[in-house]
Amino acid sequence: MTKQRHVGQSFRAVVMPIKIKNGIPTVISLGGQVYILQGKDQFKGKSSAQAGR
């Protein structure tokens, strides 16, 4: 049974790092979902110079 949460209420989430690169978690698991940390200059498949074309 899940706990009822209200807007503005804080809680502690359980996060499990899946992949760590240079001491920074780049892939994490949170609530059964997998999230990927992507840098602001990182663009999948292209460099930042080609992204504007």
N, C-alpha and C positions, 0 to 999 in steps of 0.2 A: 504494500500500500504506500503510495507516495504522499509526502507531506504537502499540505496546502500552503502555498506561498502567496504573499500579497505584494502589491506594487510598492516599491521603496524598501522592502525588507531585505536585509543582507544575509548571506549564508556563505559557508565555506564549501567550495566545489572541490571534488577529488579529481586531480589532473595527473595523468600518467605519461611521462615522456616516452616516445617510441624511438625517436632518433635524435642524437645530440651531435652537433658539429661545432668545433672550436669552443666547447663549453656552453653553447647556447642550444636549448631545445628547438629543433626545427620542425618536428612532427610530434603532436601530442594527441592523447585520447581524452575526451571529456564527455561524460554521460553517454558512452557507447558510440559517439561520433569521432571521426579522425579529422583533425585540423592541421593545416600546413602553414608555417610561418614563412611569409614571402616578403623580402626586403622591398623598400620603396623604389629602388632602381632596378629591381629584378622583373623581367618580363618573360614569360614562358615561350621559348622557341626563338626569340629575337632579342637583339641587343637594344638598349635604350635609344641609340641613334636611329635605328630603323623603325622604331615603334611609331614615330610621328608621320611616317610616309604613307 
